[in-house]
Amino acid sequence: MPEVRRWVASLKSKPSVFVEPFSGGGIIALTAASEGWAGKVHMSDLDEDVAAVWRTLFHGKTSDVQWLCEQIDEFEVTLENVREVIDGRARSTREKALRALIKNRMQRGGIMGPGAGLLKAGEAGKGLKSRWYPETLIKRINALQFIRGAVTFEKTDAFAIIKHYARDEDAVFFIDPPYTAGKKAAGLRLYRHCDVDHEHLFRAVASISGAAMLTYDDAPEVRELARHHGFRVTTVPMKNAHHAVIHELLVTKPCASGMGRTTGPSRVRPLLKTLAEANLLE
């Protein structure tokens, strides 16, 4: 987050739109909306469960949001109830949103892709109940309603949304694709939609008029694609799920209008008090 903040603050002018094509949990895009980094924020994701959450919160009726909060508050965490929701057939968008949140909290590592197993020991040995905090989830949902007017979400292909804003010099893209480039290919086990043509993605980013930042595992294939397109590569230390320090790549494409902005997003009072308020899907 600090690196993204500094990058956006370095741009010459305030972006017209902040675009996150592979949104997932959307912590970067939601922070951008809260802190006013851009005129508007556009999120997209192909995953049906992820899409249901953001569609309900940002485009659903007030009654849908209230229903979701009530269901979270009343949900009794037992193996039978969890299985019933996860394996059941959700018909409405708000029902799919509830299923997504339960999947995210009850499955190991928050993984929502096919084949993910349920928590066993969980945090502090509490099993399925260890990551189910109804009051916290409801507070986060209510907090996100403050940025509802600043966010647009679409369930669409990442390349489509990149193409949509390709000619906008004032558009800024934060692109965090499934990590399937190189030999590690962690995204294959984490995501339902993980088949990304990374060469095509780099070509698409190279063709846009605005600025872009991409995040990747540190893989030789990614470094070569960045070198080929003249993008800048920096490494940042991160902690993985096992608290080991690993290094990831930040790949940036400068926009035509240059750098050197004097006022950054950190000067805008955020609508959300903390990043945790935006952290709904982990």
C-alpha positions as CSV (number, residue, x, y, z in Angstrom):
1,M,0.0,0.0,0.0
2,P,2.7,2.6,0.8
3,E,4.4,1.9,-2.6
4,V,1.1,2.4,-4.4
5,R,0.3,5.6,-2.5
6,R,3.8,7.0,-3.4
7,W,3.3,6.1,-7.0
8,V,-0.1,7.7,-7.4
9,A,1.2,10.8,-5.5
10,S,4.1,11.1,-8.0
11,L,1.8,11.5,-11.0
12,K,1.5,14.9,-12.5
13,S,-2.2,15.3,-12.1
14,K,-5.1,13.6,-10.3
15,P,-6.3,10.6,-12.3
16,S,-9.7,10.7,-13.8
17,V,-10.3,7.1,-12.9
18,F,-8.5,4.4,-10.8
19,V,-8.9,1.1,-12.5
20,E,-8.4,-2.3,-10.9
21,P,-9.1,-5.0,-13.4
22,F,-8.3,-8.1,-11.2
23,S,-10.0,-6.7,-8.1
24,G,-10.5,-9.7,-5.8
25,G,-10.7,-8.3,-2.3
26,G,-10.0,-4.8,-3.8
27,I,-8.1,-3.3,-0.9
28,I,-6.2,-1.0,-3.2
29,A,-9.2,0.2,-5.2
30,L,-11.3,0.7,-2.1
31,T,-8.5,2.7,-0.4
32,A,-8.3,4.8,-3.6
33,A,-12.0,5.5,-3.4
34,S,-11.8,6.3,0.3
35,E,-8.8,8.6,0.1
36,G,-9.9,10.3,-3.2
37,W,-6.9,9.3,-5.3
38,A,-9.0,9.7,-8.5
39,G,-12.2,11.1,-9.8
40,K,-13.8,7.7,-9.6
41,V,-12.8,4.0,-9.1
42,H,-13.7,1.2,-11.4
43,M,-13.3,-2.4,-10.2
44,S,-13.8,-5.6,-12.2
45,D,-13.4,-9.3,-11.6
46,L,-14.7,-12.5,-13.3
47,D,-15.2,-14.6,-10.2
48,E,-18.9,-15.0,-9.6
49,D,-18.5,-15.0,-5.8
50,V,-16.3,-11.9,-5.7
51,A,-18.6,-10.2,-8.1
52,A,-21.7,-10.9,-5.9
53,V,-20.1,-9.2,-2.9
54,W,-19.2,-6.0,-4.7
55,R,-22.5,-5.9,-6.7
56,T,-24.5,-6.2,-3.5
57,L,-22.5,-3.6,-1.6
58,F,-22.1,-1.0,-4.4
59,H,-25.0,-1.6,-6.7
60,G,-27.6,-3.5,-4.7
61,K,-30.6,-2.0,-2.9
62,T,-30.3,-0.8,0.7
63,S,-32.5,-3.7,1.6
64,D,-30.0,-6.1,0.1
65,V,-27.2,-4.7,2.2
66,Q,-29.4,-4.8,5.3
67,W,-30.4,-8.4,4.6
68,L,-26.7,-9.4,4.2
69,C,-25.8,-7.9,7.5
70,E,-28.7,-9.6,9.2
71,Q,-27.7,-13.0,7.8
72,I,-24.1,-12.5,8.9
73,D,-25.3,-11.5,12.4
74,E,-27.6,-14.5,12.7
75,F,-25.4,-17.2,11.1
76,E,-24.5,-20.0,13.5
77,V,-21.1,-21.5,12.7
78,T,-21.4,-25.2,12.6
79,L,-20.0,-27.7,10.1
80,E,-23.5,-28.5,8.9
81,N,-24.5,-24.9,8.4
82,V,-21.3,-24.0,6.7
83,R,-21.6,-27.0,4.3
84,E,-25.2,-26.1,3.6
85,V,-24.3,-22.6,2.5
86,I,-21.2,-23.5,0.5
87,D,-22.7,-26.6,-1.2
88,G,-26.2,-25.1,-1.6
89,R,-27.6,-23.3,-4.6
90,A,-27.6,-19.5,-4.1
91,R,-30.1,-18.0,-6.4
92,S,-30.0,-14.2,-5.8
93,T,-26.9,-11.9,-5.9
94,R,-27.2,-11.2,-2.2
95,E,-27.3,-15.0,-1.4
96,K,-24.2,-15.5,-3.5
97,A,-22.6,-12.6,-1.6
98,L,-23.3,-14.4,1.7
99,R,-21.9,-17.6,0.4
100,A,-18.8,-15.8,-0.8
101,L,-18.2,-14.3,2.6
102,I,-18.7,-17.6,4.4
103,K,-16.3,-19.4,1.9
104,N,-13.7,-16.7,2.3
105,R,-13.8,-17.0,6.1
106,M,-14.3,-20.7,6.5
107,Q,-11.9,-22.1,3.9
108,R,-8.2,-22.3,4.5
109,G,-6.3,-19.2,3.7
110,G,-9.4,-17.4,2.5
111,I,-9.1,-19.3,-0.7
112,M,-12.3,-19.3,-2.7
113,G,-11.2,-21.3,-5.7
114,P,-12.5,-24.9,-6.4
115,G,-11.1,-27.6,-4.2
116,A,-10.2,-25.4,-1.2
117,G,-10.6,-27.2,2.1
118,L,-12.3,-25.9,5.3
119,L,-10.4,-24.7,8.2
120,K,-9.4,-27.4,10.8
121,A,-7.5,-26.0,13.7
122,G,-8.0,-22.4,12.6
123,E,-6.7,-19.4,14.6
124,A,-5.9,-20.2,18.2
125,G,-7.3,-23.7,17.6
126,K,-10.9,-22.4,17.4
127,G,-11.6,-24.2,14.1
128,L,-14.4,-22.8,11.8
129,K,-15.3,-20.1,14.4
130,S,-11.8,-18.6,14.5
131,R,-12.3,-16.3,11.5
132,W,-16.0,-15.5,11.8
133,Y,-16.4,-12.1,13.3
134,P,-20.0,-11.0,12.6
135,E,-19.7,-7.6,14.3
136,T,-16.5,-6.7,12.4
137,L,-17.9,-7.8,9.1
138,I,-21.0,-5.8,9.6
139,K,-19.0,-2.7,10.6
140,R,-16.9,-3.1,7.4
141,I,-19.9,-3.5,5.2
142,N,-21.5,-0.3,6.7
143,A,-18.2,1.6,6.4
144,L,-18.0,0.7,2.7
145,Q,-21.4,2.3,2.1
146,F,-19.7,5.7,2.6
147,I,-17.7,5.2,-0.7
148,R,-20.6,3.6,-2.6
149,G,-21.0,6.6,-4.9
150,A,-17.3,6.6,-5.8
151,V,-17.1,2.9,-6.9
152,T,-18.3,1.1,-10.0
153,F,-18.0,-2.6,-10.2
154,E,-18.3,-4.9,-13.3
155,K,-18.1,-8.6,-13.7
156,T,-16.1,-8.5,-16.8
157,D,-12.9,-9.6,-18.4
158,A,-9.8,-7.6,-17.3
159,F,-8.7,-7.1,-20.9
160,A,-12.1,-5.5,-21.7
161,I,-11.8,-2.9,-18.9
162,I,-8.2,-2.1,-19.8
163,K,-9.3,-1.6,-23.4
164,H,-12.2,0.6,-22.3
165,Y,-9.9,3.1,-20.6
166,A,-6.9,2.6,-23.0
167,R,-7.1,6.0,-24.6
168,D,-7.7,8.0,-21.4
169,E,-4.3,9.7,-20.5
170,D,-5.6,10.4,-17.0
171,A,-6.6,6.9,-16.2
172,V,-4.5,4.9,-13.8
173,F,-4.4,1.1,-13.6
174,F,-3.4,-1.1,-10.7
175,I,-3.1,-4.6,-12.1
176,D,-2.7,-7.6,-9.8
177,P,-3.3,-10.7,-12.0
178,P,-3.3,-14.3,-10.7
179,Y,0.3,-15.3,-10.2
180,T,0.6,-17.8,-13.0
181,A,3.7,-16.5,-14.8
182,G,6.8,-18.5,-14.3
183,K,7.3,-21.9,-12.6
184,K,5.6,-21.1,-9.2
185,A,2.1,-20.5,-10.7
186,A,0.5,-20.0,-7.3
187,G,-2.6,-18.7,-8.9
188,L,-3.5,-22.1,-10.3
189,R,-4.6,-23.3,-6.8
190,L,-5.9,-20.0,-5.5
191,Y,-8.4,-18.8,-8.2
192,R,-11.2,-20.1,-10.3
193,H,-10.2,-17.8,-13.2
194,C,-6.4,-18.1,-13.4
195,D,-5.7,-18.6,-17.1
196,V,-4.1,-15.3,-18.0
197,D,-2.1,-14.6,-21.2
198,H,0.7,-12.6,-19.5
199,E,2.4,-11.6,-22.8
200,H,-1.0,-10.3,-24.0
201,L,-1.4,-8.4,-20.7
202,F,1.9,-6.7,-21.0
203,R,1.1,-5.7,-24.6
204,A,-2.2,-4.3,-23.6
205,V,-0.7,-2.3,-20.8
206,A,2.0,-1.0,-23.2
207,S,-0.7,0.3,-25.5
208,I,-2.6,2.4,-22.9
209,S,-2.1,6.1,-22.7
210,G,-2.3,6.3,-18.9
211,A,0.0,5.0,-16.1
212,A,0.0,1.5,-14.8
213,M,1.4,-0.6,-12.0
214,L,1.5,-4.4,-12.1
215,T,2.3,-6.7,-9.2
216,Y,3.9,-10.2,-9.8
217,D,5.9,-12.9,-8.2
218,D,9.6,-12.4,-8.9
219,A,10.0,-14.6,-11.9
220,P,12.5,-14.3,-14.8
221,E,9.7,-14.4,-17.3
222,V,8.1,-11.3,-15.8
223,R,11.3,-9.4,-15.7
224,E,11.9,-10.2,-19.4
225,L,8.4,-9.0,-20.3
226,A,9.0,-5.8,-18.4
227,R,12.4,-5.3,-20.0
228,H,11.0,-5.9,-23.5
229,H,8.3,-3.2,-23.0
230,G,10.5,-0.7,-21.3
231,F,8.8,-0.9,-17.9
232,R,10.5,-0.2,-14.6
233,V,10.9,-3.1,-12.1
234,T,11.4,-2.7,-8.4
235,T,11.2,-5.4,-5.7
236,V,9.3,-5.1,-2.4
237,P,9.5,-7.4,0.6
238,M,6.2,-9.1,1.6
239,K,5.2,-11.7,4.2
240,N,3.4,-14.8,2.9
241,A,0.8,-16.8,4.8
242,H,3.5,-18.5,6.7
243,H,5.1,-15.2,7.8
244,A,8.2,-15.8,5.7
245,V,9.6,-12.7,3.9
246,I,9.4,-13.0,0.1
247,H,10.0,-10.5,-2.6
248,E,7.5,-9.4,-5.2
249,L,7.8,-7.3,-8.2
250,L,6.2,-3.9,-8.8
251,V,6.3,-3.2,-12.5
252,T,5.4,0.3,-13.6
253,K,4.6,1.9,-16.9
254,P,4.8,5.8,-16.8
255,C,2.1,7.8,-18.5
256,A,2.8,10.3,-21.3
257,S,2.0,13.3,-19.1
258,G,5.1,12.6,-16.9
259,M,5.8,12.8,-13.2
260,G,6.2,15.4,-10.5
261,R,2.9,15.9,-8.8
262,T,3.2,18.0,-5.6
263,T,0.1,16.9,-3.8
264,G,-0.7,13.3,-3.1
265,P,-3.7,11.2,-2.0
266,S,-2.4,11.1,1.6
267,R,-3.5,14.8,2.0
268,V,-7.1,13.8,1.5
269,R,-9.0,12.9,4.6
270,P,-10.2,9.3,4.0
271,L,-13.8,8.4,4.3
272,L,-12.8,5.1,5.9
273,K,-10.8,5.6,9.1
274,T,-8.6,2.6,8.6
275,L,-7.6,0.1,5.9
276,A,-9.2,-2.6,8.0
277,E,-12.6,-1.1,7.2
278,A,-12.2,-2.0,3.6
279,N,-10.8,-5.4,4.2
280,L,-13.9,-7.5,3.7
281,L,-12.6,-10.3,1.5
282,E,-9.2,-11.6,2.8
